[in-house]
Amino acid sequence: MCGIIGVVGSPTTLETLLEGLERLEYRGYDSAGVALVKAGQTWRARAASGTESVAALRQECAAAPGGFQSGIGHTRWATHGAPITTNAHPHLDCSGNVAIIHNGIIENHRDLHDELEAKGHHFTSSTDSEVLAHLIEEWRAQGLELLESVRQSLLVVRGAFALAVVDAQEPDVIVAARRISPLVVGTTPGATYLASDVPAILDRAQAFYAVNDDEIVRLAPEGFRAIDLEGAPVRLRQLAIDWDLETAEKGGYDDFMTKEINEQPDVLRATLLDRRRNDGTITFDEMGVSDDELRAVTRVVLVAAGTSHHAAQVAKYAIERWARLSVEVDIASEYRYRDPIVEVGTLVIGVSQSGETIDTIQATREAKRRGARVIAVANVVDSSLAREADAVIYTRAGLEVSVASTKAFVAQVAALELLALRLAQLRQTLEPAEIAALFTSLNAVGEKVATTLTRRDQYEAVAHALGGARDFFFLGRHVGFPTALEGALKLKEVTYLHAEGYPGGELKHGPLALIEPGVVVVAVATDPAMHDKILSNLAEVKARGASVVAVATDGDETIGAVADFVLRVPATEPMFTPMVDVVPLQIFAYAMARGLGRNVDRPRNLAKTVTVE
Ligand code: F6R
């Protein structure tokens, strides 16, 4: 979950690291640090100031001497050890020459720690990562060069890592390695870079390469070479990177969350572009699973986490209704450990914005191991999930920076519903005319989302009116249920207020006991087929004193009888409503958070990409 960066050969080593860390803060910001190396000297600075860690680090670095040949930097999201300066990376070996940064978890760190301590190594942190520095020191003391020392060390390490190592005795070299946690290498004439995420080095490097699991890379000013754990040379695959830096900037908005909410109409257009041929066939360019294989599917399992799991839940309704296939949706971290059944014909779909969420990657690996065909629905091109799957559908939402996912959700729903239509087409469970009509409605969703964005003030006014509320229940039925879950998740993430999502029908089975004056119930009431049922749910909570907010369709006059506040949206084909109805809920959460003075882009305790279990 941490962010890492490294550079060798740059005339602006320190500035490159600090700028990169500023762009990596969304991966974690409990602390930040750099280690810079020139012949015979390793200079380190660290700071642990919560969301201000990188800014504090910059101040610390004002005292840095010049002339460094290489350097590494780290932003931390704490897993082992409190978020304090002594636990901040880089960690040094006993000599002070070797410095390491690490993203991931070393599972056997306790055993390694005890062995190394018995050999006389002195530890200064309570992190799992520090063992790496001392392990490498052991091999360096035996005269091995840095690359070989890292390779030997990794042979005994269990767990996940993206790591980078510098040593004052080899100042023109960085050694980096990866298992599970993401790592890319970048090159430009005279300098070589590494990072956990491309944006950190996007404006510095010209060509980018993916490091695969159990590969070790030696970076030098003139380029890099890579080996596997056995020491055999490997070639890194060049990545196609089509982002520019502007995509990573706020585009004139106060924060990334607003920017990303506003990008949703464009994102929908991009996700749907070129997906239907003239003859009506729904098509995915990147799809590596053949039509025959898709026809042979007998059961679909979707695995995902967080917001992506809510998008997956929407897909269940669409695939079952249109393609008449039985669909299961699982939380990725549960799927992996519950001995799942994979039969011939099971298609597993891993849904992930980042494509690096460890739970989702491990769930799809487990499914593959058991013989399933795996499709990734991912946003980040060439991400680990995308690379490992048999096929990938990219959501084309562009870089999402705000920790709270917004535009990725609508893109995921659109991509998954397209896949549902493709399955229906192949299985002939819908008439061609029905598919054509649904595709036309799907294409119109972007315009409807654009309409909701023009109503921002109305949605914000509702949030301001409810500014003092502390307890929220979100209700929905059918696809309104995952929409309600997503509305609740957005609110709790950015406001830190209590919010829960429920299917409307579950209300009487427990949650109703919690309804009293002061509680706010937000209902998604846009599906005509479910309208009466939701209205009676709302009557029940209103009778018990709750304040009622309803997401309702333009022209729905009945809603006023039960709702104190209405978030109006344009009417949409019911299966596509999550993409429209979520927008007022995103803006509602945002406005509540701003009213409470929260940092919407970087909510406490959360990180954008969860690369540890
Ligand atoms: C919610 C949020 C998280 C992510 C979850 C999965 O706003 O951002 O719940 O949705 O961590 O991340 P991805 O989609 O990258 O696998």
Boltz pocket constraint, residues with backbone or C-beta under 6 A from the ligand:
constraints:
  - pocket:
      binder: B
      contacts: [[A, 305], [A, 306], [A, 307], [A, 308], [A, 309], [A, 351], [A, 352], [A, 353], [A, 354], [A, 355], [A, 356], [A, 357], [A, 360], [A, 402], [A, 403], [A, 404], [A, 405], [A, 406], [A, 489], [A, 490], [A, 493], [A, 607], [A, 608], [A, 609], [A, 610]]
      max_distance: 6.0
